Amino acid sequence: MSMHRKTITLTEQQDDWVKAQIESGHFGNDSEYIRDLIRRDQQAKQRLAMLRQALVEGESSGNPKPLDISAIKAAGRKRIKAVD
């Protein structure tokens, strides 16, 4: 994978935060920390996209069926007994 150099500007508070993360041993240098932030942002966006897709699928699946609480409890009790 090729690497590209970027120049960023941070406030003093942000720079102190990055330095603290490195000094605590979580990251070896500024670049590792920034790359980790980018990876986490990408993962969060992917999870959000998946959640939105699930919501669309749920909404398009039709009207919900009424819940039968007694049947749900009975099924749960049956599963618990099967584990014991």
LODREN-864674 format. One record per residue (C-alpha): residue number from 1; residue in three letters; x, y, z. Coordinates in nm, 2 decimals, padded with zeros to 4 digits. Layout:
<recs>
<pos=NUM | code=Ala | u=X | v=Y | w=Z> .
...
</recs>
This chain:
<recs>
<pos=1 | code=Met | u=00.00 | v=00.00 | w=00.00> .
<pos=2 | code=Ser | u=00.15 | v=00.34 | w=-00.10> .
<pos=3 | code=Met | u=00.16 | v=00.61 | w=00.16> .
<pos=4 | code=His | u=00.08 | v=00.97 | w=00.10> .
<pos=5 | code=Arg | u=00.21 | v=01.26 | w=00.31> .
<pos=6 | code=Lys | u=-00.05 | v=01.51 | w=00.44> .
<pos=7 | code=Thr | u=-00.01 | v=01.82 | w=00.65> .
<pos=8 | code=Ile | u=-00.27 | v=01.90 | w=00.91> .
<pos=9 | code=Thr | u=-00.32 | v=02.19 | w=01.15> .
<pos=10 | code=Leu | u=-00.43 | v=02.13 | w=01.50> .
<pos=11 | code=Thr | u=-00.51 | v=02.35 | w=01.79> .
<pos=12 | code=Glu | u=-00.28 | v=02.34 | w=02.09> .
<pos=13 | code=Gln | u=-00.54 | v=02.14 | w=02.28> .
<pos=14 | code=Gln | u=-00.57 | v=01.88 | w=02.00> .
<pos=15 | code=Asp | u=-00.19 | v=01.86 | w=01.97> .
<pos=16 | code=Asp | u=-00.16 | v=01.80 | w=02.34> .
<pos=17 | code=Trp | u=-00.43 | v=01.52 | w=02.31> .
<pos=18 | code=Val | u=-00.24 | v=01.35 | w=02.03> .
<pos=19 | code=Lys | u=00.08 | v=01.37 | w=02.22> .
<pos=20 | code=Ala | u=-00.08 | v=01.22 | w=02.53> .
<pos=21 | code=Gln | u=-00.21 | v=00.93 | w=02.33> .
<pos=22 | code=Ile | u=00.14 | v=00.86 | w=02.20> .
<pos=23 | code=Glu | u=00.30 | v=00.91 | w=02.55> .
<pos=24 | code=Ser | u=00.05 | v=00.66 | w=02.70> .
<pos=25 | code=Gly | u=00.18 | v=00.40 | w=02.47> .
<pos=26 | code=His | u=-00.14 | v=00.35 | w=02.27> .
<pos=27 | code=Phe | u=00.03 | v=00.47 | w=01.95> .
<pos=28 | code=Gly | u=00.38 | v=00.49 | w=01.82> .
<pos=29 | code=Asn | u=00.35 | v=00.83 | w=01.65> .
<pos=30 | code=Asp | u=00.11 | v=01.09 | w=01.52> .
<pos=31 | code=Ser | u=00.05 | v=00.90 | w=01.20> .
<pos=32 | code=Glu | u=-00.06 | v=00.58 | w=01.37> .
<pos=33 | code=Tyr | u=-00.31 | v=00.78 | w=01.58> .
<pos=34 | code=Ile | u=-00.46 | v=00.96 | w=01.28> .
<pos=35 | code=Arg | u=-00.48 | v=00.64 | w=01.08> .
<pos=36 | code=Asp | u=-00.66 | v=00.48 | w=01.37> .
<pos=37 | code=Leu | u=-00.91 | v=00.76 | w=01.38> .
<pos=38 | code=Ile | u=-00.97 | v=00.73 | w=01.01> .
<pos=39 | code=Arg | u=-01.02 | v=00.35 | w=01.04> .
<pos=40 | code=Arg | u=-01.27 | v=00.40 | w=01.32> .
<pos=41 | code=Asp | u=-01.46 | v=00.67 | w=01.13> .
<pos=42 | code=Gln | u=-01.48 | v=00.43 | w=00.83> .
<pos=43 | code=Gln | u=-01.61 | v=00.15 | w=01.05> .
<pos=44 | code=Ala | u=-01.87 | v=00.38 | w=01.21> .
<pos=45 | code=Lys | u=-01.99 | v=00.50 | w=00.87> .
<pos=46 | code=Gln | u=-02.01 | v=00.14 | w=00.75> .
<pos=47 | code=Arg | u=-02.21 | v=00.04 | w=01.06> .
<pos=48 | code=Leu | u=-02.44 | v=00.33 | w=01.01> .
<pos=49 | code=Ala | u=-02.50 | v=00.24 | w=00.64> .
<pos=50 | code=Met | u=-02.58 | v=-00.12 | w=00.75> .
<pos=51 | code=Leu | u=-02.82 | v=00.01 | w=01.01> .
<pos=52 | code=Arg | u=-03.00 | v=00.23 | w=00.76> .
<pos=53 | code=Gln | u=-03.03 | v=-00.06 | w=00.52> .
<pos=54 | code=Ala | u=-03.18 | v=-00.28 | w=00.79> .
<pos=55 | code=Leu | u=-03.43 | v=00.00 | w=00.87> .
<pos=56 | code=Val | u=-03.53 | v=00.03 | w=00.50> .
<pos=57 | code=Glu | u=-03.57 | v=-00.35 | w=00.48> .
<pos=58 | code=Gly | u=-03.78 | v=-00.35 | w=00.80> .
<pos=59 | code=Glu | u=-04.00 | v=-00.07 | w=00.68> .
<pos=60 | code=Ser | u=-04.06 | v=-00.24 | w=00.34> .
<pos=61 | code=Ser | u=-04.13 | v=-00.58 | w=00.50> .
<pos=62 | code=Gly | u=-04.49 | v=-00.49 | w=00.56> .
<pos=63 | code=Asn | u=-04.71 | v=-00.43 | w=00.86> .
<pos=64 | code=Pro | u=-04.59 | v=-00.58 | w=01.19> .
<pos=65 | code=Lys | u=-04.78 | v=-00.87 | w=01.34> .
<pos=66 | code=Pro | u=-04.92 | v=-00.83 | w=01.68> .
<pos=67 | code=Leu | u=-04.70 | v=-00.96 | w=01.96> .
<pos=68 | code=Asp | u=-04.83 | v=-01.25 | w=02.17> .
<pos=69 | code=Ile | u=-04.64 | v=-01.19 | w=02.50> .
<pos=70 | code=Ser | u=-04.76 | v=-01.53 | w=02.64> .
<pos=71 | code=Ala | u=-04.62 | v=-01.71 | w=02.34> .
<pos=72 | code=Ile | u=-04.29 | v=-01.52 | w=02.37> .
<pos=73 | code=Lys | u=-04.26 | v=-01.60 | w=02.74> .
<pos=74 | code=Ala | u=-04.34 | v=-01.97 | w=02.68> .
<pos=75 | code=Ala | u=-04.08 | v=-01.99 | w=02.40> .
<pos=76 | code=Gly | u=-03.82 | v=-01.84 | w=02.63> .
<pos=77 | code=Arg | u=-03.90 | v=-02.08 | w=02.91> .
<pos=78 | code=Lys | u=-03.88 | v=-02.37 | w=02.67> .
<pos=79 | code=Arg | u=-03.53 | v=-02.25 | w=02.56> .
<pos=80 | code=Ile | u=-03.41 | v=-02.21 | w=02.92> .
<pos=81 | code=Lys | u=-03.53 | v=-02.57 | w=03.00> .
<pos=82 | code=Ala | u=-03.35 | v=-02.70 | w=02.69> .
<pos=83 | code=Val | u=-03.02 | v=-02.55 | w=02.81> .
<pos=84 | code=Asp | u=-03.06 | v=-02.70 | w=03.16> .
</recs>
